[in-house]
């Protein structure tokens, strides 16, 4: 009887893995969520958010930082944009004592996905910044950026 159950569990496992690995696609509606930023303030993804940027790796975060380094304070907020950084792979103590304090000097808000709750649902390439253009929390466009210059130009042209 054990031999008959093994294939069933294997297929069920594949189903779960496939379901978990599906990225958000154009036309899908995002579920609301709340994350804390680098200052500990809670921020919600809601109907007012028109753009969601997700960095799932150090390289993607560097692309974001380079793209935003010369932008004025409030630049993302003026565009109804949220930026999420997946920091779940960073050891908690390192994040608390080094990474998050360093982020406080940024002139933009960084939402910290400490438990990988938001970032993996969107499954961008780990080394690219994922761009999700939203209308009433429904994905209108999905893009990925590996170049800070391309991301900067696109943000400057972005309508809000």
Residue pairs with C-beta under 8 A, 6 or more apart in sequence:
20 120
21 123
22 123
23 122
23 123
23 124
23 142
24 30
24 121
24 122
24 123
24 132
24 139
24 142
25 139
25 142
26 139
26 140
26 141
26 142
27 138
27 139
28 138
28 139
29 136
29 137
29 138
29 139
30 45
30 52
30 132
30 134
30 137
30 138
30 139
32 44
32 45
32 46
32 137
33 44
33 45
33 117
33 118
34 42
34 43
34 44
34 45
35 42
35 43
35 84
35 111
35 112
35 113
35 117
35 118
36 42
36 43
36 111
36 112
37 43
37 109
37 110
37 111
37 112
38 100
38 103
38 104
38 106
38 109
38 110
38 112
39 104
43 82
43 109
43 111
45 52
45 82
45 118
45 137
46 137
47 136
47 137
48 80
49 80
49 81
49 82
49 134
49 137
50 79
50 80
50 81
50 133
50 134
50 135
50 160
51 79
51 80
51 81
51 82
51 131
51 132
51 133
51 134
51 158
51 160
52 81
52 82
52 84
52 122
52 130
52 131
52 132
52 134
53 64
53 76
53 81
53 82
53 83
53 84
53 129
53 130
53 131
53 132
54 60
54 83
54 84
54 86
54 118
54 119
54 122
54 124
54 129
54 130
54 132
55 61
55 63
55 64
55 83
55 84
55 85
55 86
55 119
55 129
55 130
56 86
56 119
56 120
56 124
56 126
56 130
57 86
57 126
57 127
59 126
59 127
60 124
60 126
60 127
60 128
60 129
60 130
61 85
62 148
63 128
63 129
63 145
63 146
63 147
63 148
63 151
64 83
64 85
64 129
64 148
64 151
65 106
65 148
66 148
66 152
67 129
67 145
67 148
67 149
67 151
67 152
67 155
68 75
68 76
68 106
68 107
68 108
68 152
68 155
71 107
71 108
71 155
72 107
73 107
73 108
75 107
75 108
75 155
76 82
76 83
76 108
76 109
77 109
78 160
79 155
79 158
79 160
80 160
81 155
81 158
81 160
82 109
82 111
83 108
83 109
83 110
83 111
84 110
84 111
84 112
84 113
84 118
84 119
85 103
85 110
85 111
85 112
85 113
85 119
86 113
86 116
86 118
86 119
86 120
87 95
87 99
87 112
87 113
87 114
88 113
88 114
88 115
88 116
88 119
89 116
90 99
92 114
95 112
95 114
100 112
103 110
103 112
111 118
113 119
122 130
122 132
123 130
124 130
124 144
125 144
125 146
127 146
128 144
128 145
128 146
129 144
129 145
129 146
129 151
130 142
130 143
130 144
131 141
131 142
131 143
131 144
131 145
131 151
131 154
132 139
132 141
132 142
133 139
133 140
133 141
133 142
133 143
134 140
143 154
145 151
145 154
